[in-house]
Amino acid sequence: MKNKRPSLMFSSWLILSVGGVVLFLIGLSSFLYKFLIDLDTSVKIILTTAGIILTILSIRRYLIQLSSMASTNRLSGNTVLRDKILSKGPKVVVIGGGTGLSVLLRGLKEYTSNITAIVTVADDGGGSGILREDLGMLPPGDIRSCILALANTEPIMEKLLQYRFNDGMLKGQSFGNLFIAAMNEICGSFEEAIKETSNVLAVTGKVLPMTLEDVTLYAVLENGHTVKGESAIPLKNKELDSRIKQVYMEPRISYPLVEAVEAIQDADLIVLGPGSLYTSVIPNLLVNGMVKTIYHAEAPKVYIANIMTQPGETDGYTVLDHVDGILTHSRDDLLDYVIVNTEKIPRGILERYTLDGSEPVILKEGEEDILKSKGIQVIKENLVDIKKDYIRHDALKLSRILVEIGKKKIQGC
């Protein structure tokens, strides 16, 4: 049911109030002017009482409605004020993919609305991989997660788009992936599909694929083996027990979106990670011209080190190992900051992760000095957030640190 317009609501209560006053006056006047109105005493009492009651009720309703409108205007004003404040926040470009990126975005949108997420499309596993193979479209999984992280929508809508089918031919497939696949068919291009999906879900900022090329990720291991496919890299690497030496993409020539390049050039802050080092973060750096664009941008460049290592991908990696992975695939002077977690993991949670082959990413003694010699400032903070027994970054605390770095750039500090 649609809400009544305030003017009509006030009019109805005003009429009732006038009616009450008239009845009150008629009843009262009958006592004072017997020669004008000849009514029984009982009728006079009824009219007078009715008039008083209606007048009191109408005034009370009027005051309640006035208070309600004032409260609504106050809330609306707060929303407008909040949007205005967020619109003046630093322009942040976040580059990566996977769960880590979407977690960060949920925190960032509380501090600024000027967010551009550049997301990997090298994913070839799970539901995204099936859609990629069957429909010849780019994998939507990581992009879907980022869109939902930045969306201003009802909880039930998010649950719907995150829902995965449990049975039948669609088993394991996400409804959100199917939604984007349908939009891809309707819009005629993946880029337009993402834009229209973002519009439908009232996304804060922008979500962009790193490239529109159909790329495949490869990993060259230290033992000489080459592994094809993003989803196969950690599995095969774990099987062969060999570190990753280098990753590359085919086709070798792929270009970023113009919109992504412009966002990087105009940014107040450029963030890499958090996320899987070789399969979510670094693939974005392999797109032609991306490293050069990031390097020449005036914004400070920050890498967020993961809290835990990833089995089959970064086994035994320290903070320095993660940073070296980034620099090896870009250039030695790309980064200005690295953010490191120093908070201890609760024992019960840590034991479960250890059984899966994962361990905390630590900053070893002497590594901070090595990083400083590379021109990289280390920011150490307690950043652990445990949700449903999963270790995540504290998105709000992490975002607050990032925004402060971005503000320094704006202020010229």
N, C-alpha and C positions, 0 to 999 in steps of 0.2 A: 504494500500500500504506500502511495506517495504521501509525503508529509504535506500538511496544509501550509499555505503561504502565511508568513507571520502577520501581514497586514489584515488578512481575512480573519485570523484567529483573534487579533486584537479587536476587530470590528464586532465580532460576535459577542465578546465579553463586554465591550462597551455598551452595546444595545441592551444586554442583560442587566448591566449596572444601572442604566437609565431607567429601565423598566422597574427595577427594584426601588429606585428612588421615587418614581412616580407613585407606585403602590403605597410606599411608606408615607408619602405626603398626603395621598388621598385618605388613608386611614387616620393619620394624625389630624388632618383638617376637619374630618367628620366630628372629632371631639370638640374642636375649637369653633367650628362654624355650623351649629346645628340647623341654622336657618337656611343654609345653602345645600347641605346634603343630609337628607333624612334617612339614616341607616340605623339598623339595630346595633346595640352595643357589641354583641358577639361578632357581627360582621366587621365592625370597626376594628376590633381586636385582631381578628384573622388577617385583615388587610395590612394593618400596621406591622404585625409580627412577620408576615410574608415579605413585606417590603424590607424590613431590617435584615432578615435572613438572606434574601437575594442580594442585597447590597454588600453584606459582609462576604458572601461567597464569591461574588464577581470581583471584588477588590482583592480577595485572597488569590483567586485564579490569575488575575492580572499580574500580581506581584510574582507568583510562581513562574508564569510565562516570561516575564521580564528577566527574572533571574536565570532561567534556562537559556534564553537568547544571549544574555551577557556571558554565560559560561561557554556556549558554543562559539561565540565570537572570540572569546579568550583563547580557546583551544585552536581555532582556526588561525588566530593571530600567531600562536606559538608555532604552528606548522609552517606558516609563511616565514616567520622569523628563523626557524631552524633551516628551512630550505635556503634562505638568503645567506645564512652563515656558512652552510656547507658549500654553497656555490662560490664562496670566496676562499675555499680551502685550496691547498697546493694541487697542481696538476700532476697526478701520479700515474706512471706507466708501469704496469706489472707484467713481467714476462715469464711464462712457464707453463704449467699444466698439472693435472692430477688433483688429488685431494688437498694438498698443501696450498695450492693457489686459491681454490675456492674458500678455504677456511680463512685465509688472509683477507680476501675481498669482503667477507661478512663484517670484519672488523673495520676495514678502511672506509666503508660507506657511512660509518658513524662519525667520521671526521672530515670527509670531503666528498663532494659529488663529482669532482673532476677526475674520474678514474677511467683509464683505458687498459683493458686486459688483453694482452696478445698471447694467444693460446696455441700450443702445439697441435698439429694435425697428423702426427706420425703414428698415432695409435692404430693398431691392427688386430687387437684382441677383443674378446667379449662381444657384447651386442653391437658395439661400434664397428668392430671388424666384420661382423656378418653383414651389416648394412653397407659397409664399404665394398664388400665383395659382390653382394647381390644387386645393389642399385648403382654401383659405380660412383658413389658420392663420397665426400670427405667424411671422416669419422666424427660424429657429433658429441661423443661422450663427455670429454673434458670441457667442451664449449657449453654443453647443457648445464653442467655443474656450476660453471662460472656465471652463466645467465641467472640461474636460480639464486646464487649467492648475492647477486646485485639486484634481484627483483624486489619490487614492492608489491607483493601479492598476498592473498589470503593463505593461511597455513594449509588448508585443504587442497588448494591448487598446487602448492609445492609437493605435497604428498602424492598427488595424482601424477605429476610429471616425473617424480622420482620412483614411482611404483614399477616394480619388476614382476613380470608374469612368472608364475610358478609351474605352469603345465602347458602342454601342447606345443605347437610349432613355435610359439612366441616365448617359450620358457627361457628365462634369463634376460629377456629383452626389456629395456626400459621404455615406458610409455613416452617419456620426454624425447628419447631418441626417435621414436616413431613420429612424434609430433613435428620434430625438425625435418625428418625425412619427407613428410607430407608437405611441409612449407617449401622444401627444396624443389619438389615437383611443381607446386603452385607458382612459386616465384621465378622458377627457371634458372636460378643460380644459388649456390651455397651462401655466397656473401649476402644476397638480398634476403634469403631465408633467415639468416641470423639477425639481420636488422629488423625484419618484421616480427620475429619471435620476441626480440628485445622490446619492441614497441608494445606488443600485446601484454607483456608482463611488466611494463613500466619499469624498465631497468635503469638503475642509477649508473650513469657513465656509458661506456661502450665495451663490447666484447668483440674481438676481431680474431679470425684465424691467422696463423703466422704466414701462411701462403695459401694460394688457391690451387697449387700444383699437387698432383697425386704422388706424394713422396713416400719412399720406403727407407727405413732406418737400418743401417748396418753397423756392427761393432767388430773391430779388429782386436783380438785378445793378445796378451803378452806371449802366449804360447804359439802364436801364428795363425790360429783359427779365425775365420770370419763367420759371424753369425748374422743371418738375415731376419729382419722383422723385430719391431719394438717389443712385442710380447714374448718373443723367443729369446731375447738377449739375456735377461736374468736367469731364465731356466737353463739354457745351454751353458752359460758362464758358471753357474753353480755346479753343474754336472762335470765340467772340465776343470773346475777349481783353478781358474786363471783370471787375473785382473784384466780390466778393460784398458787397452792402450789408447784407442782412438775410436770415435764414431763418425760416420759420414752418411750422407743421404744420396739416394738416386731418385730422380735425375740430379746430376751435380748442379745444374743451373735451375734455380728456383728463385722467385722474387717475392718480396714482402708486399703487402697491400700499401698503396700510396697513403691511405688514411693512417696506417700504422707508422709509417715513416714520419709523417707530419706530426703525429702525436708525440713521438720520441723527440723530435727536434724542438717541440714547444713545451716539453715537460719541465717541471720543477724538481722531479725526482724519478729515477729509473731503478726499478727493483727486479732482481733476478731471484726466482724461487719464492718460498720453499717448494720442494718437490723432488722427484726422482732425478738425480743429477744427470745421468746419461740419456734417459728416455723421456724426460719432461722439460728440463731446463735447457740443456745444451743444444737439442735439435733446433731451437729457435735461432741460435747463433750461427747455424749452418746455412741459413737462407742468404742468398747473395746480397752483399751490401749491408747486412744487418749489423755486423760488428763495427763497421766503419761509421754507420749512422749513430750507433750508441756512443762510440768513442768521441765523435765530434759534437755531440749534444752538450750543452752547457750544464745540464743537470747533473748532480752527484749520482754516482752509480753504486748501488748497494746490493750485496749478495747476502741472502738469509740462509745460513747453514742449517741443515736438517738436524733435528733432535736425535734421531736414531739412524743407524746405518740400514741399508736395504740389502737383504740377502740376495746374492747373485749379481749384485751391481756395485755396491760400495763396501763390501766386507772389510772390516778392519780399518776403514778410512777415518782419519782425524779431520779436524777443521781445515788444516793446511792442505790435506789431500783433496778435499772438496774444492777449495779455492784453486789449487793447481789444475784440477780438471777443467774449471771454467777458463782459466788463463791459457791453457794448452790449446783450447779450441777457439780462442779469440786473440788476445794480445796481452803482454805482460803488464801493461799499465791501464787495463780497462777499468778496474774497480777502485773505488774510493773508500768504501766501508765494507765490513763484514759483521753481521750480527750473530752472536753466539749465545746459546743457552748454557747457563751455569747451574741450573737448578737440578737437584738430585731426583731421580725417578723413584716413586714408591716401590718398595721391595716386591710386593706381590705382582704388580704390573710388570716390573722389570724382568722377573723370573719367567713370565709368560712370553715376553718378547725374546728373551735369551734362548728359550726352547726352539723358537722359530729361526734362530741364527742372527738376530738383530741385537745391537748393543749401542750404548750412548755414543754420540759423536762428541769427542772431547777436544779441548784445546791443550795440547801437550806443552810441557815446559819448554820454553824457547821459541815456540811457534809464533807467539805474539810479536816477538822481536823480528822474526823473519818476515812476517806480514807487514810490519811497519817499514822494513827496508824496501819493500815493494811499493810503498806509498799507500798502504791500506790501513785505515784506522779500525781497530777492533772495539766493538761495543758488546760488553758482557752484561747479561741480564737473566733473571729468573723468568723463563718463558713457558713453562710446562702447564698444560691444561689437559686434565684427564676427563674424557667424556665417553661413557659407556665402555670403560676399560681400554679405550684407545688413546694413545698419546698424540696430542696435537699441540701446536703453538697457541699460546694465549693471544688470540687475534686482536683484542682491544689494546693490550699492553704493547704488542708488537707494532700495531698501527700507530699508536701514540708516539713511539720512537721514530718511526718513519716520517710521520707528519712534521715532527720537530726538525728533522733534517731538511725536509722540503721547505719549511718556513725560513730556515737560515739562508737558503738559496734566494728566496724571494726578497729577504731583507738585505741581501748582499753581504752577509757575514762570512 
